[in-house]
């Protein structure tokens, strides 16, 4: 994993592995076209972003910060396992 010397990034694999596992299990590889969790369990895991209402005019700043952090974590995890 590329080391990022920015505040807020975690460099401890024990802490990162659950997020990486979730990102992998909810991704759709080109081989099957289905997420591994869907193939194994028959259902996809819900992500925090799935609970955000799309029609809200304003989102609480803390929720938006969490969403942005989650998106960055998912993007980083996807780059690491690619």
N, CA and C atoms as a LAMMPS dump frame, in Angstrom:
ITEM: TIMESTEP
0
ITEM: NUMBER OF ATOMS
246
ITEM: BOX BOUNDS ff ff ff
-5.0000000000000000e+02 5.0000000000000000e+02
-5.0000000000000000e+02 5.0000000000000000e+02
-5.0000000000000000e+02 5.0000000000000000e+02
ITEM: ATOMS id mol type element x y z
1 1 1 N 0.835 -1.182 0
2 1 2 C 0 0 0
3 1 3 C 0.875 1.239 0
4 2 1 N 0.489 2.182 -0.792
5 2 2 C 1.232 3.427 -0.874
6 2 3 C 1.109 4.174 0.449
7 3 1 N 2.227 4.589 0.988
8 3 2 C 2.229 5.319 2.256
9 3 3 C 1.794 6.748 2.005
10 4 1 N 0.831 7.199 2.759
11 4 2 C 0.351 8.573 2.616
12 4 3 C 0.617 9.308 3.916
13 5 1 N 1.459 10.297 3.862
14 5 2 C 1.85 11.036 5.058
15 5 3 C 0.907 12.203 5.306
16 6 1 N -0.371 11.92 5.361
17 6 2 C -1.364 12.95 5.636
18 6 3 C -2.091 12.591 6.919
19 7 1 N -2.476 13.592 7.653
20 7 2 C -3.235 13.355 8.867
21 7 3 C -4.591 12.751 8.498
22 8 1 N -5.015 11.771 9.252
23 8 2 C -6.302 11.149 8.993
24 8 3 C -6.198 9.805 8.292
25 9 1 N -5.061 9.505 7.668
26 9 2 C -4.888 8.205 7.036
27 9 3 C -4.378 7.209 8.061
28 10 1 N -4.83 5.986 7.953
29 10 2 C -4.438 4.94 8.888
30 10 3 C -3.429 4.04 8.189
31 11 1 N -2.345 3.717 8.884
32 11 2 C -1.292 2.893 8.302
33 11 3 C -1.206 1.529 8.987
34 12 1 N -2.208 1.174 9.742
35 12 2 C -2.236 -0.075 10.481
36 12 3 C -3.146 -1.059 9.744
37 13 1 N -2.567 -2.148 9.216
38 13 2 C -3.342 -3.098 8.419
39 13 3 C -4.464 -3.749 9.211
40 14 1 N -4.259 -3.948 10.512
41 14 2 C -5.308 -4.555 11.331
42 14 3 C -6.56 -3.677 11.312
43 15 1 N -6.36 -2.373 11.298
44 15 2 C -7.477 -1.441 11.251
45 15 3 C -8.043 -1.329 9.84
46 16 1 N -7.187 -1.435 8.832
47 16 2 C -7.612 -1.261 7.444
48 16 3 C -8.311 -2.484 6.848
49 17 1 N -7.979 -3.674 7.308
50 17 2 C -8.49 -4.888 6.669
51 17 3 C -10.012 -4.984 6.59
52 18 1 N -10.77 -4.634 7.624
53 18 2 C -12.23 -4.71 7.472
54 18 3 C -12.763 -3.824 6.345
55 19 1 N -12.192 -2.633 6.184
56 19 2 C -12.633 -1.744 5.102
57 19 3 C -12.24 -2.312 3.746
58 20 1 N -11.046 -2.892 3.66
59 20 2 C -10.598 -3.502 2.403
60 20 3 C -11.481 -4.703 2.068
61 21 1 N -11.792 -5.514 3.08
62 21 2 C -12.655 -6.677 2.862
63 21 3 C -14.042 -6.247 2.388
64 22 1 N -14.597 -5.225 3.002
65 22 2 C -15.911 -4.729 2.59
66 22 3 C -15.863 -4.183 1.167
67 23 1 N -14.803 -3.429 0.845
68 23 2 C -14.669 -2.883 -0.509
69 23 3 C -14.572 -4.009 -1.538
70 24 1 N -13.797 -5.04 -1.23
71 24 2 C -13.658 -6.163 -2.157
72 24 3 C -14.974 -6.933 -2.295
73 25 1 N -15.614 -7.213 -1.165
74 25 2 C -16.841 -8.016 -1.189
75 25 3 C -18.008 -7.315 -1.865
76 26 1 N -17.963 -5.994 -1.964
77 26 2 C -19.046 -5.259 -2.615
78 26 3 C -18.666 -4.776 -4.012
79 27 1 N -17.442 -5.09 -4.451
80 27 2 C -17.022 -4.715 -5.809
81 27 3 C -17.584 -5.73 -6.805
82 28 1 N -17.56 -5.376 -8.075
83 28 2 C -18.054 -6.291 -9.1
84 28 3 C -16.917 -6.629 -10.058
85 29 1 N -16.222 -7.745 -9.82
86 29 2 C -15.137 -8.136 -10.714
87 29 3 C -15.662 -8.493 -12.104
88 30 1 N -14.822 -8.323 -13.094
89 30 2 C -15.249 -8.557 -14.475
90 30 3 C -15.485 -10.041 -14.778
91 31 1 N -14.909 -10.938 -14.001
92 31 2 C -15.046 -12.369 -14.279
93 31 3 C -16.498 -12.822 -14.102
94 32 1 N -17.094 -12.512 -12.953
95 32 2 C -18.468 -12.95 -12.689
96 32 3 C -19.492 -11.857 -12.952
97 33 1 N -19.07 -10.613 -12.847
98 33 2 C -19.998 -9.5 -12.996
99 33 3 C -20.885 -9.304 -11.778
100 34 1 N -20.616 -10.071 -10.726
101 34 2 C -21.392 -9.969 -9.49
102 34 3 C -20.435 -9.813 -8.314
103 35 1 N -20.896 -9.128 -7.289
104 35 2 C -20.082 -8.925 -6.092
105 35 3 C -19.85 -10.263 -5.389
106 36 1 N -18.638 -10.494 -4.837
107 36 2 C -18.372 -11.749 -4.13
108 36 3 C -19.374 -12.038 -3.013
109 37 1 N -19.809 -11.004 -2.286
110 37 2 C -20.795 -11.215 -1.218
111 37 3 C -22.109 -11.728 -1.795
112 38 1 N -22.493 -11.225 -2.958
113 38 2 C -23.728 -11.669 -3.605
114 38 3 C -23.603 -13.12 -4.061
115 39 1 N -22.452 -13.484 -4.606
116 39 2 C -22.234 -14.856 -5.069
117 39 3 C -22.228 -15.822 -3.887
118 40 1 N -21.53 -15.435 -2.805
119 40 2 C -21.392 -16.331 -1.657
120 40 3 C -22.656 -16.396 -0.8
121 41 1 N -23.233 -15.227 -0.484
122 41 2 C -24.338 -15.17 0.472
123 41 3 C -25.708 -15.005 -0.17
124 42 1 N -25.734 -14.522 -1.4
125 42 2 C -27.003 -14.29 -2.065
126 42 3 C -27.563 -12.9 -1.842
127 43 1 N -26.825 -12.034 -1.146
128 43 2 C -27.255 -10.657 -0.914
129 43 3 C -26.032 -9.77 -0.774
130 44 1 N -26.21 -8.497 -1.092
131 44 2 C -25.135 -7.52 -0.956
132 44 3 C -25.22 -6.831 0.393
133 45 1 N -24.072 -6.501 0.935
134 45 2 C -24.027 -5.754 2.189
135 45 3 C -24.482 -4.327 1.947
136 46 1 N -25.186 -3.768 2.912
137 46 2 C -25.552 -2.359 2.831
138 46 3 C -24.379 -1.518 3.316
139 47 1 N -24.125 -0.458 2.618
140 47 2 C -23.067 0.473 2.983
141 47 3 C -23.697 1.704 3.619
142 48 1 N -22.921 2.455 4.4
143 48 2 C -23.479 3.681 4.984
144 48 3 C -24.069 4.618 3.934
145 49 1 N -23.458 4.663 2.767
146 49 2 C -23.963 5.542 1.712
147 49 3 C -25.349 5.104 1.238
148 50 1 N -25.679 3.835 1.397
149 50 2 C -26.996 3.341 1.003
150 50 3 C -28.112 3.904 1.882
151 51 1 N -27.756 4.373 3.064
152 51 2 C -28.75 4.91 3.989
153 51 3 C -28.976 6.409 3.817
154 52 1 N -28.132 7.058 3.023
155 52 2 C -28.317 8.488 2.781
156 52 3 C -29.475 8.679 1.817
157 53 1 N -30.364 9.554 2.141
158 53 2 C -31.496 9.83 1.258
159 53 3 C -31.028 10.72 0.115
160 54 1 N -31.336 10.316 -1.068
161 54 2 C -30.879 11.039 -2.257
162 54 3 C -31.609 12.363 -2.448
163 55 1 N -32.792 12.502 -1.865
164 55 2 C -33.585 13.697 -2.11
165 55 3 C -33.445 14.764 -1.023
166 56 1 N -32.488 14.601 -0.115
167 56 2 C -32.288 15.614 0.917
168 56 3 C -31.689 16.874 0.304
169 57 1 N -32.214 18.014 0.691
170 57 2 C -31.653 19.27 0.199
171 57 3 C -30.341 19.587 0.889
172 58 1 N -30.279 19.325 2.19
173 58 2 C -29.042 19.546 2.932
174 58 3 C -28.731 18.307 3.748
175 59 1 N -27.467 18.023 3.858
176 59 2 C -27.005 16.884 4.644
177 59 3 C -26.21 17.447 5.811
178 60 1 N -26.393 16.864 6.969
179 60 2 C -25.655 17.307 8.146
180 60 3 C -24.161 17.269 7.827
181 61 1 N -23.405 18.313 8.203
182 61 2 C -21.972 18.374 7.869
183 61 3 C -21.192 17.146 8.326
184 62 1 N -21.515 16.606 9.485
185 62 2 C -20.806 15.426 9.958
186 62 3 C -21.084 14.231 9.051
187 63 1 N -22.311 14.082 8.612
188 63 2 C -22.654 12.991 7.7
189 63 3 C -21.941 13.164 6.366
190 64 1 N -21.864 14.395 5.884
191 64 2 C -21.171 14.652 4.623
192 64 3 C -19.679 14.355 4.764
193 65 1 N -19.075 14.745 5.896
194 65 2 C -17.661 14.447 6.143
195 65 3 C -17.43 12.942 6.165
196 66 1 N -18.342 12.199 6.829
197 66 2 C -18.217 10.747 6.875
198 66 3 C -18.337 10.158 5.473
199 67 1 N -19.281 10.664 4.7
200 67 2 C -19.464 10.187 3.332
201 67 3 C -18.203 10.425 2.51
202 68 1 N -17.618 11.61 2.625
203 68 2 C -16.399 11.924 1.879
204 68 3 C -15.246 11.026 2.315
205 69 1 N -15.109 10.813 3.638
206 69 2 C -14.048 9.955 4.151
207 69 3 C -14.26 8.523 3.674
208 70 1 N -15.522 8.044 3.7
209 70 2 C -15.833 6.684 3.259
210 70 3 C -15.501 6.509 1.775
211 71 1 N -15.853 7.504 0.965
212 71 2 C -15.573 7.446 -0.47
213 71 3 C -14.07 7.359 -0.714
214 72 1 N -13.289 8.182 0.01
215 72 2 C -11.83 8.138 -0.136
216 72 3 C -11.282 6.778 0.289
217 73 1 N -11.805 6.225 1.387
218 73 2 C -11.347 4.921 1.864
219 73 3 C -11.668 3.825 0.851
220 74 1 N -12.857 3.865 0.268
221 74 2 C -13.235 2.871 -0.746
222 74 3 C -12.371 2.996 -1.994
223 75 1 N -12.105 4.224 -2.417
224 75 2 C -11.258 4.441 -3.589
225 75 3 C -9.84 3.945 -3.328
226 76 1 N -9.306 4.24 -2.133
227 76 2 C -7.964 3.784 -1.775
228 76 3 C -7.916 2.268 -1.712
229 77 1 N -8.919 1.654 -1.101
230 77 2 C -8.966 0.194 -1.009
231 77 3 C -9.055 -0.434 -2.397
232 78 1 N -9.85 0.149 -3.272
233 78 2 C -9.984 -0.378 -4.636
234 78 3 C -8.658 -0.292 -5.387
235 79 1 N -7.927 0.81 -5.199
236 79 2 C -6.616 0.939 -5.85
237 79 3 C -5.629 -0.075 -5.291
238 80 1 N -5.712 -0.364 -3.993
239 80 2 C -4.778 -1.296 -3.358
240 80 3 C -5 -2.734 -3.811
241 81 1 N -6.242 -3.113 -4.075
242 81 2 C -6.496 -4.504 -4.456
243 81 3 C -6.538 -4.696 -5.966
244 82 1 N -6.414 -3.609 -6.708
245 82 2 C -6.453 -3.718 -8.175
246 82 3 C -5.14 -4.238 -8.714
